[in-house]
Amino acid sequence: HKALGIDLQQAQSSVPEDRVRILNRMMHPDDQDADLDAMPDESDLPAVKKLNRELRARFAAGVLRRAIDQQGYLEARLGSGSKRVVELMDALAAGELQELHLDFRGCRNFTNSIASSLLMHKMPSGLRELVVGVDAHTQRVLLKAVTSADWSNRIVSLDTRECDFHGKQAHFMASVVLSKPQMELFGEVPVKGIRSCTLTSVDLLGKRLGVTEALVIAALLRARNALTKLKLGVNAMCGLDENGNGAYRMEGIAAIADALQHSSQLVHLDLRWNHISERDKTDLRKKQGPQLAELLL
């Protein structure tokens, strides 16, 4: 647990002069005119403490999954985690990280109670960009957190492509994303750019987009936008990866097909290599408006 007690004020370097320079650069990373040889004084203490919290939080984020994996069976299922897990989550919450990547897929001890403690109460206060992966048994906790946790109203970039959402949960996640006016990016989908009508062409070729992303794109197509060209090829919008592995799910493609009837300016749509069934291809062609000059399936 030494990393959770890291204190830059006590740090040493092989060359004493370098210690001051390194500390000053870490405290003032964007100030090119900062005096790197100046000895930090009392006024610099808040900046040092903030750096300490950030470093502890980064360490916690990096080892949290391993700690959860290593805790005992009863600790995982009867509470919010072992003492070590709780300490790591506290360190993560105390930091002011703006970006965070958490992947708990295949983590058998990542129970609903631990997921709730982390996602609802122990996320960094300054969080703005989140990449997260969870298995089916904790997806509801993630959905609840994205809906109502404090950080959910500050997040501008959310990536859940590592979650296999489908059915009602995919629809719910899509609706939550679309309800957030501050949302700029969902996965690789430029929500803000499409909503603001600043984008006329979007290339999302091979971006690992799934059913949830397809539902979001469909909703954006139905709303006011300026898109004339949209590339969605080589994705998993039917639930099947590039090798055809997975379970076929048509709700995302069906939503896009319905959206074509409301999109008056889209002239080029590429959906190739999404493993779309012949039945759904026929549906897409039937709902293709006269303005859509090129529909690639």
C-alpha positions as CSV (number, residue, x, y, z in Angstrom):
1,H,0.0,0.0,0.0
2,K,3.0,2.3,-0.2
3,A,1.8,4.0,-3.4
4,L,-1.4,5.1,-1.6
5,G,0.8,7.1,0.8
6,I,2.9,8.7,-1.9
7,D,4.0,12.3,-1.0
8,L,5.9,14.3,-3.5
9,Q,7.3,16.6,-0.8
10,Q,9.2,13.6,0.6
11,A,10.4,12.3,-2.8
12,Q,14.1,12.1,-3.5
13,S,16.2,12.2,-6.7
14,S,19.7,11.2,-7.6
15,V,20.5,14.9,-8.2
16,P,19.1,17.2,-5.5
17,E,18.6,20.1,-7.9
18,D,16.5,17.9,-10.2
19,R,14.0,17.2,-7.3
20,V,13.0,20.9,-7.2
21,R,12.8,21.2,-11.0
22,I,10.7,18.0,-11.4
23,L,8.3,19.1,-8.6
24,N,7.9,22.6,-10.1
25,R,7.2,21.1,-13.6
26,M,4.6,18.7,-12.2
27,M,2.9,21.6,-10.3
28,H,3.0,23.9,-13.4
29,P,2.8,21.6,-16.4
30,D,1.4,24.3,-18.8
31,D,3.4,27.3,-17.6
32,Q,6.3,27.6,-19.9
33,D,7.6,30.6,-17.9
34,A,7.6,28.9,-14.6
35,D,10.8,29.2,-12.5
36,L,11.8,25.6,-12.2
37,D,14.6,26.4,-9.8
38,A,12.4,28.2,-7.3
39,M,12.0,26.4,-4.0
40,P,8.3,25.6,-3.5
41,D,6.8,27.5,-0.6
42,E,3.6,27.4,1.4
43,S,1.5,28.8,-1.5
44,D,2.4,25.7,-3.5
45,L,1.2,23.2,-1.0
46,P,-2.4,22.9,-2.4
47,A,-0.9,22.1,-5.8
48,V,1.4,19.4,-4.3
49,K,-1.5,17.9,-2.4
50,K,-3.6,17.8,-5.5
51,L,-0.8,16.0,-7.4
52,N,-0.5,13.5,-4.5
53,R,-4.2,12.7,-4.7
54,E,-4.0,12.3,-8.5
55,L,-1.0,10.0,-8.4
56,R,-2.7,7.8,-5.7
57,A,-5.9,7.7,-7.8
58,R,-4.0,6.6,-10.9
59,F,-2.3,3.9,-9.0
60,A,-5.7,2.8,-7.5
61,A,-7.3,2.7,-10.9
62,G,-4.5,0.5,-12.2
63,V,-4.6,-2.1,-9.5
64,L,-8.2,-2.1,-8.4
65,R,-9.3,-5.0,-10.6
66,R,-6.5,-7.2,-9.5
67,A,-7.3,-6.4,-5.8
68,I,-11.0,-7.3,-6.4
69,D,-9.9,-10.6,-8.1
70,Q,-7.7,-11.5,-5.2
71,Q,-10.1,-10.8,-2.4
72,G,-11.9,-13.7,-0.7
73,Y,-15.2,-15.1,-1.8
74,L,-17.2,-14.0,1.2
75,E,-15.6,-10.5,1.2
76,A,-16.8,-10.0,-2.3
77,R,-20.3,-11.2,-1.7
78,L,-21.2,-10.0,1.8
79,G,-19.9,-6.4,1.6
80,S,-18.4,-3.7,-0.4
81,G,-15.0,-5.5,-0.6
82,S,-11.9,-6.2,1.4
83,K,-10.0,-3.6,3.3
84,R,-7.6,-3.2,0.4
85,V,-10.4,-2.8,-2.1
86,V,-12.1,-0.1,0.0
87,E,-8.8,1.8,0.4
88,L,-8.2,1.7,-3.3
89,M,-11.7,2.9,-4.1
90,D,-11.3,5.7,-1.5
91,A,-8.1,6.8,-3.2
92,L,-9.8,6.8,-6.6
93,A,-12.6,8.9,-5.3
94,A,-10.2,11.4,-3.6
95,G,-8.4,12.0,-6.9
96,E,-9.5,14.5,-9.5
97,L,-8.9,12.4,-12.6
98,Q,-10.8,13.6,-15.7
99,E,-10.2,10.4,-17.6
100,L,-10.7,6.8,-16.4
101,H,-10.7,3.4,-18.0
102,L,-12.2,0.5,-16.0
103,D,-12.6,-3.0,-17.3
104,F,-14.2,-5.6,-15.1
105,R,-15.2,-8.1,-17.7
106,G,-14.5,-11.6,-16.5
107,C,-13.9,-10.4,-12.9
108,R,-15.9,-12.9,-10.9
109,N,-15.6,-11.0,-7.7
110,F,-16.9,-7.7,-9.1
111,T,-20.3,-8.2,-7.5
112,N,-23.3,-5.9,-7.5
113,S,-22.4,-4.5,-4.1
114,I,-18.9,-3.7,-5.1
115,A,-20.0,-2.3,-8.4
116,S,-22.6,-0.1,-6.7
117,S,-20.1,1.2,-4.1
118,L,-17.6,2.1,-6.9
119,L,-19.8,3.4,-9.7
120,M,-22.3,5.2,-7.5
121,H,-20.1,6.6,-4.8
122,K,-16.4,6.2,-5.4
123,M,-15.7,7.8,-8.8
124,P,-13.4,10.8,-9.2
125,S,-15.1,14.1,-8.6
126,G,-13.6,15.6,-11.8
127,L,-14.5,12.8,-14.1
128,R,-15.4,13.8,-17.7
129,E,-14.3,10.8,-19.8
130,L,-15.1,7.2,-19.0
131,V,-14.3,4.0,-20.8
132,V,-16.0,1.1,-18.9
133,G,-16.5,-2.7,-19.4
134,V,-18.7,-4.9,-17.2
135,D,-20.3,-8.3,-17.6
136,A,-24.1,-8.9,-17.8
137,H,-24.6,-9.4,-14.0
138,T,-23.5,-5.8,-13.2
139,Q,-24.9,-4.0,-16.2
140,R,-27.9,-2.7,-14.3
141,V,-25.7,-1.1,-11.7
142,L,-23.8,0.7,-14.5
143,L,-27.0,1.8,-16.1
144,K,-28.2,3.2,-12.7
145,A,-24.9,5.0,-12.2
146,V,-24.9,6.6,-15.7
147,T,-28.4,7.8,-14.9
148,S,-28.2,9.1,-11.4
149,A,-24.6,9.2,-10.0
150,D,-23.2,12.6,-9.3
151,W,-20.5,12.2,-12.1
152,S,-23.1,11.3,-14.7
153,N,-24.1,14.9,-15.2
154,R,-20.5,16.0,-15.8
155,I,-19.4,13.3,-18.2
156,V,-18.9,14.4,-21.8
157,S,-17.4,11.2,-23.2
158,L,-18.7,7.8,-22.4
159,D,-17.5,4.5,-24.0
160,T,-19.4,1.3,-23.2
161,R,-18.4,-0.7,-26.3
162,E,-16.8,-3.2,-23.9
163,C,-20.3,-4.0,-22.5
164,D,-22.5,-6.3,-24.5
165,F,-25.8,-4.3,-24.1
166,H,-28.8,-5.6,-26.0
167,G,-32.6,-5.6,-25.7
168,K,-34.1,-3.3,-23.1
169,Q,-30.7,-2.4,-21.6
170,A,-29.3,-1.2,-24.9
171,H,-32.4,0.9,-25.4
172,F,-32.1,2.3,-21.9
173,M,-28.4,3.1,-22.3
174,A,-29.1,4.9,-25.6
175,S,-31.9,6.9,-24.1
176,V,-29.7,7.9,-21.2
177,V,-26.9,9.1,-23.5
178,L,-29.4,11.1,-25.6
179,S,-30.8,12.7,-22.5
180,K,-27.5,14.2,-21.5
181,P,-27.2,17.6,-23.1
182,Q,-23.5,17.8,-22.3
183,M,-22.6,14.5,-24.0
184,E,-20.0,15.1,-26.8
185,L,-18.9,11.5,-27.6
186,F,-20.4,8.1,-27.1
187,G,-17.9,5.5,-28.1
188,E,-16.7,7.0,-31.3
189,V,-20.0,8.6,-32.2
190,P,-19.7,12.4,-32.3
191,V,-23.0,13.1,-30.6
192,K,-22.4,16.8,-30.1
193,G,-21.2,17.4,-33.7
194,I,-24.2,15.7,-35.2
195,R,-26.7,17.4,-32.9
196,S,-25.2,20.8,-33.6
197,C,-25.4,20.3,-37.4
198,T,-21.7,21.1,-37.7
199,L,-20.9,17.8,-39.3
200,T,-22.0,16.8,-42.8
201,S,-19.8,13.7,-43.1
202,V,-19.0,11.1,-40.4
203,D,-16.7,8.2,-40.9
204,L,-17.1,5.4,-38.3
205,L,-15.7,2.6,-40.3
206,G,-14.3,-0.2,-38.1
207,K,-15.0,1.5,-34.7
208,R,-16.4,-1.6,-32.9
209,L,-19.8,0.0,-32.7
210,G,-22.5,-2.3,-31.4
211,V,-26.3,-2.3,-30.9
212,T,-26.4,0.6,-28.4
213,E,-24.3,2.8,-30.7
214,A,-26.6,1.9,-33.6
215,L,-29.6,3.0,-31.5
216,V,-28.0,6.3,-30.7
217,I,-27.1,6.9,-34.3
218,A,-30.7,6.1,-35.4
219,A,-32.1,8.7,-32.9
220,L,-29.6,11.3,-34.1
221,L,-30.7,10.6,-37.8
222,R,-34.3,11.1,-36.8
223,A,-33.6,14.5,-35.2
224,R,-32.4,17.7,-36.9
225,N,-28.9,17.2,-38.4
226,A,-26.8,18.1,-41.4
227,L,-25.4,14.7,-42.3
228,T,-25.2,13.8,-46.0
229,K,-22.6,11.0,-45.8
230,L,-22.3,8.4,-43.1
231,K,-19.9,5.4,-43.0
232,L,-20.8,2.6,-40.6
233,G,-19.1,-0.4,-42.2
234,V,-17.1,-3.1,-40.5
235,N,-18.8,-2.8,-37.1
236,A,-20.9,-5.1,-34.9
237,M,-24.2,-3.3,-35.2
238,C,-26.1,-6.6,-35.3
239,G,-24.2,-8.0,-32.3
240,L,-21.8,-10.1,-34.5
241,D,-18.1,-9.2,-34.5
242,E,-16.0,-9.1,-37.7
243,N,-15.7,-12.9,-37.6
244,G,-19.4,-13.4,-37.2
245,N,-19.1,-14.5,-33.6
246,G,-21.9,-13.5,-31.1
247,A,-25.7,-13.4,-31.2
248,Y,-27.6,-11.7,-34.0
249,R,-29.6,-8.8,-32.7
250,M,-31.6,-6.7,-35.1
251,E,-32.9,-3.8,-33.0
252,G,-30.0,-1.4,-33.9
253,I,-30.3,-2.0,-37.6
254,A,-34.1,-1.9,-37.5
255,A,-33.9,1.5,-35.8
256,I,-31.6,2.8,-38.5
257,A,-33.9,1.5,-41.1
258,D,-36.8,3.4,-39.5
259,A,-34.7,6.5,-39.2
260,L,-34.0,6.6,-43.0
261,Q,-37.7,7.6,-43.5
262,H,-37.1,10.7,-41.4
263,S,-33.7,11.7,-42.8
264,S,-34.2,14.1,-45.7
265,Q,-30.6,15.0,-46.5
266,L,-28.6,11.8,-46.2
267,V,-27.3,10.8,-49.6
268,H,-24.7,8.2,-48.8
269,L,-24.9,5.4,-46.1
270,D,-22.4,2.6,-45.9
271,L,-23.4,-0.4,-43.7
272,R,-21.3,-3.1,-45.3
273,W,-19.6,-5.8,-43.3
274,N,-22.0,-5.7,-40.4
275,H,-23.3,-9.2,-41.0
276,I,-26.8,-7.8,-41.7
277,S,-29.3,-10.6,-42.5
278,E,-31.0,-10.6,-45.9
279,R,-34.3,-9.9,-44.3
280,D,-33.0,-6.8,-42.6
281,K,-31.2,-5.7,-45.8
282,T,-34.6,-5.9,-47.6
283,D,-36.2,-3.8,-44.9
284,L,-33.4,-1.2,-45.2
285,R,-34.0,-1.0,-49.0
286,K,-37.8,-0.6,-48.6
287,K,-37.3,2.3,-46.2
288,Q,-34.6,4.0,-48.3
289,G,-35.8,7.5,-49.2
290,P,-35.5,9.0,-52.7
291,Q,-32.7,11.3,-51.5
292,L,-30.5,8.4,-50.4
293,A,-28.6,7.9,-53.6
294,E,-26.2,5.3,-52.3
295,L,-27.0,2.6,-49.8
296,L,-24.2,0.1,-49.4
297,L,-25.1,-3.2,-47.7
